[in-house]
Amino acid sequence: MNLIIFDLETTGLSPYHNEIIQIAAVKVRAGSWDVEESFDTFVRPQQRVPGFITGLTGITQSQVAQAPSPGEALMNFSRFVGAGEATLIAHNGPSFDMRFIAENCTRHGLPTRETAMLDSRAFSRKIWGGRSGHGLDPILHRLGLSIAGVKRHDARGDVQLLALAVRKMWGQLVPDFKNCPVATKIGVIPALNP
């Protein structure tokens, strides 16, 4: 199974009022888990990057000022995903990342295509149950994964950590990696031939 593990950084929590400012992703194959290719880009928002977001992510207005527009960045991401069968994985993806992508496609007039996706929190819930403690930091802690040398809340760093976490959780649930242990959902990304 070809996997695209990805993360977004945004100017806030609302896909309707806030904007994407960074996209990062890695391609891996379930079982081998070697990073075959990576993608990252800053995204130029129409509004300024709020100070509290710079404090959280380290992303400054000067870093995004000359970055690709949201439409360009999302098309580049879609090309990275490719036309073949791939499953996207994001942490809280259906509720956050995919909503931002869908809303930005609508806002910028980009036709969409459906794609399979997994929420990494579903792995956590299947292993540890419960309704809380399924953020990336608690998961990393429970798995014994160090964040040393990796910048949290930077999409590039979060994707590295998420890839390690998904690998460990998937392996705990299905050691041979032959089947996906959690339900697949459907999301949208830009169509390749609009």
C-alpha positions in Angstrom: 0.0 0.0 0.0 1.4 3.4 -1.1 1.0 6.0 1.7 1.4 9.8 1.6 1.8 11.0 5.2 1.2 14.8 5.3 0.6 17.8 7.5 -0.5 21.3 7.1 0.2 24.4 9.2 -2.4 27.2 9.1 -3.1 30.7 10.3 -5.8 29.3 12.7 -8.3 26.5 13.3 -11.1 27.5 10.9 -10.9 26.3 7.3 -13.4 29.0 6.4 -11.6 32.0 8.0 -8.0 30.9 8.2 -5.4 29.9 5.5 -2.8 27.2 4.8 0.8 28.5 5.3 2.8 25.2 5.0 2.3 21.7 3.5 4.7 18.8 4.0 4.5 15.2 3.0 6.5 12.0 2.6 5.8 8.9 0.4 6.3 5.6 2.0 5.3 2.0 1.3 3.5 0.2 4.2 5.9 -2.5 5.4 9.2 -1.1 4.2 8.5 2.4 5.6 11.5 3.9 3.7 10.8 7.5 2.7 10.8 7.3 -1.1 10.2 11.0 -1.7 9.4 14.1 0.3 7.5 17.3 -0.4 7.4 20.6 1.4 6.3 24.2 0.6 5.4 27.3 2.4 2.1 28.8 1.1 1.4 32.5 0.7 -1.7 33.5 2.6 -3.8 36.5 1.7 -3.8 37.6 5.4 -0.7 38.2 7.6 0.6 35.3 9.7 -0.6 36.0 13.2 2.0 36.5 15.9 0.7 33.6 18.0 1.0 31.3 14.9 4.6 32.4 14.4 5.3 31.7 18.1 3.8 28.2 17.7 5.2 27.2 14.3 8.2 29.4 13.8 6.7 30.4 10.4 7.2 34.1 9.7 5.6 36.5 7.3 8.9 36.8 5.4 9.0 33.0 4.8 5.5 33.0 3.2 5.7 36.3 1.4 7.2 34.9 -1.9 5.8 31.4 -1.5 3.4 29.8 -4.0 -0.3 30.8 -3.8 -2.7 28.4 -2.2 -3.9 27.2 -5.6 -0.3 26.6 -6.8 0.8 24.9 -3.6 -2.2 22.6 -3.6 -1.7 21.6 -7.2 2.0 20.9 -6.5 0.9 18.7 -3.6 -1.6 16.9 -5.8 1.1 16.2 -8.4 3.3 14.9 -5.6 0.5 12.5 -4.5 0.3 11.4 -8.2 -2.4 9.8 -10.2 -1.9 6.3 -8.9 -3.5 4.6 -5.9 -2.3 6.2 -2.7 -3.7 6.5 0.7 -3.2 9.8 2.5 -2.5 9.8 6.3 -2.8 12.9 8.5 -3.2 13.4 12.2 -6.9 14.5 12.7 -6.9 14.6 8.9 -10.7 14.3 8.2 -11.6 17.0 10.7 -8.7 19.4 10.1 -6.3 18.9 7.1 -8.8 17.6 4.6 -11.4 20.3 5.5 -8.7 23.0 4.9 -7.8 21.4 1.5 -11.5 21.1 0.5 -12.3 24.6 1.5 -9.2 26.0 -0.3 -10.1 24.1 -3.5 -13.5 25.7 -3.4 -12.2 29.1 -2.5 -9.6 29.0 -5.4 -11.8 27.3 -8.0 -9.8 24.1 -8.1 -11.7 21.0 -9.3 -11.2 18.1 -6.9 -10.7 14.3 -7.0 -11.5 11.9 -4.3 -8.7 10.1 -2.4 -8.5 7.5 0.3 -7.3 8.7 3.6 -6.6 7.5 7.1 -6.7 9.4 10.4 -3.6 8.5 12.5 -5.7 9.0 15.6 -7.7 6.0 14.6 -4.6 3.8 15.2 -4.2 5.4 18.6 -7.8 4.8 19.6 -7.6 1.2 18.5 -4.5 0.6 20.6 -5.3 2.7 23.7 -9.1 3.3 23.5 -10.6 6.2 25.4 -11.7 9.6 24.2 -8.6 11.6 25.1 -4.9 11.5 24.9 -4.8 11.0 21.1 -2.8 14.1 20.2 0.5 13.6 18.5 2.6 14.4 21.6 0.8 11.9 23.9 1.1 9.3 21.2 4.8 9.9 20.7 5.3 9.7 24.5 3.4 6.3 24.7 5.4 4.9 21.8 8.7 6.1 23.3 9.6 8.2 20.3 11.9 11.2 20.9 11.2 14.6 19.4 14.9 15.6 20.0 16.2 17.5 17.0 12.7 17.8 15.3 10.8 21.0 15.3 7.2 20.4 16.4 4.4 22.4 14.7 6.5 22.7 11.6 4.9 20.5 9.0 8.2 19.0 8.0 9.1 17.9 11.5 5.6 16.8 12.3 5.5 14.6 9.1 8.7 12.9 10.2 7.3 12.2 13.6 3.9 11.1 12.3 5.5 8.6 9.9 7.4 7.0 12.8 4.3 6.9 15.0 2.1 5.4 12.3 4.7 2.8 11.5 4.9 1.7 15.2 1.1 1.8 15.8 0.4 -0.1 12.5 3.0 -2.7 13.4 1.5 -3.2 16.8 -1.9 -3.8 15.2 -0.8 -5.8 12.1 2.8 -6.9 12.4 3.1 -8.0 8.8 1.5 -4.8 7.5 -0.5 -6.7 5.0 -3.9 -5.2 5.9 -4.8 -1.7 7.1 -6.1 -2.0 10.7 -8.3 1.1 10.7 -11.2 2.3 8.5 -10.4 4.2 5.4 -12.2 7.5 4.8 -12.6 9.7 1.7 -11.1 13.1 1.2 -10.5 15.4 -1.7 -7.4 17.0 -3.3 -7.1 19.0 -6.5 -7.8 17.2 -9.7 -4.7 16.7 -11.8 -6.3 17.8 -15.1 -8.6 20.7 -14.2 
